[in-house]
Amino acid sequence: MKSIAIFAMGLVFAGFPAGAQELSKQAKIERLLTLTHADAMMDQAFNQMKGMMASQVPQGGTPEQQEKSRELQSKILDLVKDRMSWDKMRIELVRIYNELFTEDEMSGVLAFYESPSGRAMLEKMPQLTTRAMAYAQSQMADLLPEIQRITREASQK
């Protein structure tokens, strides 16, 4: 009966917000990775790389050449996904955060991301990133003629 009461108390305390109980530094890092959806960002980066590779399949080759190219890309993507799986990357990210941040700094970072402002930052970050990338791409498109001119002039010298 005593073990059931201890188990029930554990469930009660586990349900409290992260700030209600003191977390270890590693637990704080793990919480931060969860709050920032680091695993989803890794998946998104992988899917972007997959899309970029798919767009580079040579057009105009024979169907056999295109199939070989797709098979090669699939093997490469499988290798990358295995080597850079979330389980493996999470371990390394925890180690890096642990080296770079003190426990007090991790507490402050968590406090921010658990605050209304921090949650707003997390919610709006994808939009911010998308808009910033669109702006950067438009600037690069505007610069491309100038870059090409500079490159032509440099190759003529």
SULNOR-V556925 format. One record per residue. N is the residue number from 1. RES is the residue in one small letter. SS is DSSP state (H for helix, E for strand, L for the rest). OMEGA is omega in whole degrees, 0 to 359 (none if undefined). D_CENTER is the distance of its C-alpha to the mean C-alpha in Angstrom with 1 decimal. Layout:
{{N | RES | SS | OMEGA | D_CENTER} {N | RES | SS | OMEGA | D_CENTER}}
This chain:
{{1 | m | L | 180 | 45.3} {2 | k | H | 181 | 43.9} {3 | s | H | 177 | 40.8} {4 | i | H | 178 | 40.2} {5 | a | H | 178 | 40.5} {6 | i | H | 179 | 38.0} {7 | f | H | 179 | 35.6} {8 | a | H | 178 | 36.0} {9 | m | H | 178 | 35.5} {10 | g | H | 178 | 32.2} {11 | l | H | 179 | 31.1} {12 | v | H | 181 | 32.2} {13 | f | H | 179 | 30.4} {14 | a | H | 181 | 27.2} {15 | g | L | 179 | 27.3} {16 | f | L | 175 | 27.5} {17 | p | L | 185 | 24.7} {18 | a | H | 183 | 22.6} {19 | g | H | 184 | 24.8} {20 | a | H | 177 | 28.0} {21 | q | L | 182 | 27.8} {22 | e | L | 179 | 26.9} {23 | l | L | 173 | 23.8} {24 | s | L | 180 | 23.5} {25 | k | H | 180 | 21.1} {26 | q | H | 178 | 19.0} {27 | a | H | 177 | 19.1} {28 | k | H | 179 | 18.0} {29 | i | H | 179 | 14.9} {30 | e | H | 179 | 14.2} {31 | r | H | 179 | 15.0} {32 | l | H | 179 | 12.6} {33 | l | H | 178 | 9.6} {34 | t | H | 181 | 11.3} {35 | l | H | 183 | 12.0} {36 | t | L | 179 | 8.7} {37 | h | L | 182 | 7.5} {38 | a | H | 180 | 4.8} {39 | d | H | 179 | 6.2} {40 | a | H | 177 | 6.2} {41 | m | H | 177 | 2.9} {42 | m | H | 178 | 3.8} {43 | d | H | 180 | 7.0} {44 | q | H | 179 | 6.8} {45 | a | H | 179 | 6.4} {46 | f | H | 181 | 9.0} {47 | n | H | 176 | 11.0} {48 | q | H | 179 | 11.3} {49 | m | H | 179 | 12.4} {50 | k | H | 179 | 14.7} {51 | g | H | 179 | 16.1} {52 | m | H | 180 | 16.8} {53 | m | H | 180 | 18.6} {54 | a | H | 181 | 20.5} {55 | s | H | 181 | 21.8} {56 | q | L | 175 | 23.1} {57 | v | L | 183 | 25.5} {58 | p | L | 175 | 28.8} {59 | q | L | 178 | 30.9} {60 | g | L | 175 | 34.6} {61 | g | L | 177 | 34.7} {62 | t | L | 177 | 36.5} {63 | p | H | 179 | 35.0} {64 | e | H | 178 | 35.1} {65 | q | H | 179 | 33.2} {66 | q | H | 179 | 30.5} {67 | e | H | 177 | 30.3} {68 | k | H | 179 | 30.1} {69 | s | H | 178 | 27.3} {70 | r | H | 178 | 25.3} {71 | e | H | 178 | 26.1} {72 | l | H | 179 | 25.0} {73 | q | H | 179 | 21.6} {74 | s | H | 178 | 21.3} {75 | k | H | 180 | 22.2} {76 | i | H | 180 | 19.7} {77 | l | H | 177 | 16.8} {78 | d | H | 179 | 18.1} {79 | l | H | 180 | 18.2} {80 | v | H | 182 | 14.7} {81 | k | H | 178 | 13.4} {82 | d | H | 183 | 15.9} {83 | r | H | 185 | 15.2} {84 | m | L | 178 | 11.4} {85 | s | L | 181 | 11.6} {86 | w | H | 180 | 9.7} {87 | d | H | 180 | 13.1} {88 | k | H | 181 | 13.4} {89 | m | H | 180 | 10.1} {90 | r | H | 180 | 10.6} {91 | i | H | 181 | 14.1} {92 | e | H | 179 | 13.2} {93 | l | H | 177 | 10.8} {94 | v | H | 179 | 13.7} {95 | r | H | 181 | 16.1} {96 | i | H | 177 | 14.6} {97 | y | H | 181 | 14.5} {98 | n | H | 179 | 17.9} {99 | e | H | 188 | 19.3} {100 | l | H | 186 | 18.1} {101 | f | L | 172 | 18.9} {102 | t | L | 178 | 22.2} {103 | e | H | 178 | 22.7} {104 | d | H | 178 | 24.0} {105 | e | H | 178 | 21.1} {106 | m | H | 178 | 18.7} {107 | s | H | 179 | 21.3} {108 | g | H | 179 | 21.2} {109 | v | H | 179 | 17.5} {110 | l | H | 179 | 17.7} {111 | a | H | 178 | 20.8} {112 | f | H | 184 | 19.2} {113 | y | H | 176 | 16.3} {114 | e | H | 178 | 19.0} {115 | s | L | 176 | 21.3} {116 | p | H | 179 | 21.9} {117 | s | H | 179 | 20.6} {118 | g | H | 178 | 17.3} {119 | r | H | 177 | 17.0} {120 | a | H | 178 | 17.9} {121 | m | H | 180 | 15.3} {122 | l | H | 181 | 12.5} {123 | e | H | 186 | 14.5} {124 | k | H | 182 | 15.1} {125 | m | H | 178 | 11.9} {126 | p | H | 178 | 11.1} {127 | q | H | 179 | 14.8} {128 | l | H | 180 | 14.8} {129 | t | H | 180 | 12.2} {130 | t | H | 181 | 14.1} {131 | r | H | 179 | 17.4} {132 | a | H | 179 | 16.6} {133 | m | H | 178 | 15.6} {134 | a | H | 178 | 18.7} {135 | y | H | 180 | 20.8} {136 | a | H | 179 | 19.7} {137 | q | H | 179 | 20.5} {138 | s | H | 178 | 23.8} {139 | q | H | 178 | 24.6} {140 | m | H | 178 | 24.1} {141 | a | H | 178 | 26.2} {142 | d | H | 182 | 28.9} {143 | l | H | 186 | 28.7} {144 | l | H | 178 | 28.9} {145 | p | H | 180 | 32.8} {146 | e | H | 178 | 33.2} {147 | i | H | 179 | 30.9} {148 | q | H | 179 | 33.0} {149 | r | H | 180 | 36.2} {150 | i | H | 179 | 35.3} {151 | t | H | 178 | 34.4} {152 | r | H | 181 | 37.7} {153 | e | H | 180 | 39.7} {154 | a | H | 181 | 38.2} {155 | s | H | 179 | 39.0} {156 | q | H | 183 | 42.6} {157 | k | L | none | 43.4}}
